């Protein structure tokens, strides 16, 4: 009997492991999107995955603990816990996958993942002052000229080079020289003396940033 329960638990853990594959594909392929060509997004992507795993495990352990206190399974306490954790996790994963499917079917996107075309620009702003100059953005230093933008990761010192093409007074495209990276569309939404706010494309959605100005540009 004990061997049978142990075998069932192992099989359940295998199914749980397999179900994590579609779980992450759906969540990060359709609902959330990261640009993994940036080390900052790689960092947040890793944290997001780890957080997901920890939360699912903690939730399953908590529910299993509550169920194990009920006299409905004729096993000792620790045997109940070992049996229930993968079982509860399996049920939870199935419910999550079903919920994600409904969200995708309904066209849901995360609030911060609006479409690029839907980004609104504040009242008329002067973007001429930020077309060239030195800037900082979440761990990156940026040098922008009329035709090029150079980015340096402050932590790893990795550098990137993009062509700059302004398509309107406050919107420009960053054209990567590295073929593994994608074109990035940038829309400036607000300009202040010491920073400017912008929205840039991230897959089918956008991410908003505040970019610090290190000089006055032109």
N, C-alpha and C positions, 0 to 999 in steps of 0.2 A: 504493500500500500504506500509506504513511504517512498519507495523507488518510483512508483507510478506518479506520485505527486511531484517528485523532483523532475521527472521527465516532462511532465506537462508544463512545469514552470520554465524549463529550458526552451521548449517549443514556443511558449508564449513570448519569451524574451526575443527569440529569433524573429517572430512575426512583428514585434514592436520595432526591432531594428530595421526590418524591411520597410515598414510603414513610415519611418522617418524620411525615406527617400522622396516619396510623393509629397509628404508634408512640407519639406524644405523647397522642393521644386515649385509647388503652388505658391507658397508664401513669398519666396524671393524671386520667382520668375514672373508672377502675375500681380501680386499685391504690393510687395515692397521691391524696390530696385536700387542697387548700388552700382556705382561706376568703379569697378575693381582695378582700373588702371591708376587710381589715386590711392596712395598709401593711407590717407585719412579714412577713405571709405573702406579699405581693407580692414582697418582697425575696428571701425564701427560694425562692419559685417561680422567679424569674429566675435565681438562682444554680444551682438544680437543673437547669434546662434547659441553661444554659451548660456545666455540668459534664458532662451527658450528651453534648452535642455534642463537647466536647474529648476525652472518654474514648473515644468511638466513633472519632473521627479518629485519635487516637494509637494505638489498638489496630490499626486498619486499616493505618496507616502502618508499624507494627512488623512485622505479618505480611507486608505487601507487600515490605518490605525483605528479610526472610528468603527469601521466594520468589524475589525478583529475583536472589539470589545463586546460585540453582540454574540450571543450563544447560538449562532445559526450554522457554524462550521465546526465539526467535531475534530479539531486539531489543537495542539498546544499553541500558545501565543506566537512564538517565533515562526512556527511552521505556517500559521495563518498569514503572518506578515510577508514571508517569502513567496507564498502563493498569491496573495492579493495584490502586491505592488505591480507586478507585470500585467496582471489581469485588469486592474483599474486603469493602468496606463494605456493598455490596448483599447479599452472602451473609450477613454478620453481622446485618443488619437483618431478613432473612427468618427467621433462627434466633431472634432476639429476639422477633419477632412470634409465632412458633410457640410459644415458651416462655411468653410472656405469656398466650396463648390457653389453654394448659394450666393455668396458675395460676388464671385466672378460672374455668375449668371446674371446678377442684378446690375453689373457694371460698376461695382463699388471700387473706389480708390481711397487711399489714406488722405486725410485732410491736407497734409503738406505735400501731396503728390498731385496737385492740380495740373491741368494741361498748360503747356507753355503759352498757347494762344490766349488763354484766359487770364494771364497775369496783367493786372492793371497798373498803369503808370500814374503817379501823382500829378498834380497840376504842373503846367509847363516848367521844365527844369533845364538847366544849362549843363550839358554833358561835355562841353568843350574842355572844361578844366580837368577832366579825368581821362581824357583820351590817351595821354602819355604821362609817365611818371613812375614813381616807386610806391608799392602798396604791400599790405600784409593781409592774409586771409587764413585763419584757422591753421596755423602751423606752416604756412607757405609764404615766402617772400616773392614778390612779383615786380618785374621790370617791364614796362610796356613802352614801345616806340610807335611810330606811325604804322609800321608794317609787321612788327614782331612782338611777341610776349614771351618772356623767359620766366619760368617758375622754378623755385628751389625749395625742396622739402627741408625745413630747418633741422629736423631730427636725423634724417638719413643722408642729407646733402645731395640726394638725387635731383637731377635737373630735367626740365622739360621745355620744349620749344614749340611755339604755336605761331602760325601766321595769323594776322589780325585783319579782318575785313569788316568795315563798318557798313551796315546795310541801311541804317537810318541814323538820325541825329543821336539817338540814345540806345541803339541796339547794334551789337556786333557779333561776328562769328569767330571762334578760335579754331583754326585749321591745324590739326596735329601734323608734325613732320614724322612722327612714329606711326607706322601703319597699324599697330596694335591698339591705338586709341581712336576714339570717335570724335567727330566734329561736335563742338559745344556751342550752343547758341546762348548768348548773354543779353539780357534786357535790363538796363539800368532803370530803377523805379524811383530813386530819390537821391539827391546829392546834397551833402552838408559840408561845412568847411573842413571837417577832419575825417570824413568817411563818406562812402556812398553805398547804397543798398541796391542789390541786383538779384535777379532770378536767372538760373542757368539750367539748361536741359539735363535731365538725368533719366535715360531710357525714354519712356513715354511720359514721364512726369517732370517736375522741376524741383530744384532745391534753392532756398533763399539764403543769401549771405549778406553780412555787413563787412565791407572791405575798408580797412583803415588806410588813409592817405598819409604817406610819409613825406611828401613834399607837395607843393602847390601846382604841380603839372605846368601847364602853360599859363 
